[in-house]
Amino acid sequence: AGDAAAAAAARDAQIAGRIIALTHSLWPPVAHRLKDYIAHPKANGYRCVHSTVRWGSLHAEVQVRSAEMHAHAEFGPAAHWMYKRQPRAAHAPARANATTAAGGC
């Protein structure tokens, strides 16, 4: 079971990388706005790749994650509603980056 899970995680990371590469081929990325939480998961297990791209005169955030990663982000320990149930000081460090503070995952 461990080998299958590791293979699935590797496949998900490879697919996410391809999707981000495709996205960057269509819309130019904003410098220093790529965050790979698949390669470097957050302490709460959150996994996703975030990138900000230029869309005309606007910036748009793209988030790429598998269905399993999405379920963990929405319903698991990484869920935003979990932060709201904790005292402010308990989740303030996790919300320190601009992407999270702006409503991203």
N, C-alpha and C positions, 0 to 999 in steps of 0.2 A: 504494500500500500504506500509506503514511503517513497519508493522509486516512482510510482505512478504520479504521486502528488508533486514530486520534484520535477518530473517531466512536464506536467501540466503547467507548473509555475514558469518553467523555462520557455515553454511555448507561448504563454501569455505575455511574457516580457518581450519575446521576439516580435510578436504581433503588434504590441504597443509601440515598439521601436519603429516598425514599418509604417504604422499609421502616423506617427509623429513626423517621420521623414517625408511621407506623402503630403501631410499638412503643410510642412515647411517648403515643399516644392510649389505649392499653390499660393501660399500667403507667407510673406517674409516674417521670420521670427523677430521678436523684440529682444535685444541683447540682454543677457543675464536673467531671463524670465523662464528658463526651463528648469523644472523641478522633477526629479525622477525618484518618486517615493516607491517605485517597484524595486529598483536597485538598492534603495536606502529607505526601507519602511519607517514610518513614525513609530514611536514607542507603543502606541495603542494598536499597532498592527495595520494602520491605514496604508494602502498601496494604490498608487495611481501615478500617471505622468501628467504634469501640468505644463502648458506652454502658452505664452502670450504671443499672438501674431498681429501683424498690421492688416487691417481690413479697410482699405481706403485711408481716410483720415482718422479712423477709429482703431482701437485695440480690442481684441477679443481673446478671452481665455478659452483654451481647449483643454479638456480633461479626457484622458484615455484610460479605461480600466475594463476588466472583464466583468461578466455578470456576477461572479463570485466576489470580486473586489467591490463591486457596487453594493451588493447586499451587506457586506461588512461595513462599508462606509455609511449606509443608510440605517442599518438596524443593529449593528454590532457595537463594540466599545468605541469605535471611531465616529459614531453617529452624533450629529450636532445636538440633538435633543438631550443626549447624555451630559453635554457640557452645561446645559441650562439647569440641570438638576443638582449640579455641584456648586459649592460656594465659588464666587468669582475668582478668588486667588488660586483655587485648585486648577482652573483651566486657562488662566491668563497666559502662561508661557506658550501653550499650544496655539493660541490665537494671535501670537505676536506678529506673524508675517502678514503682509498686506493682502495676499490672496485670500487667506482664511477670514481676515477681518472684513473683507469686502463681500463675503458671502460664498466664496468658493469652498471646496472641500479640503 
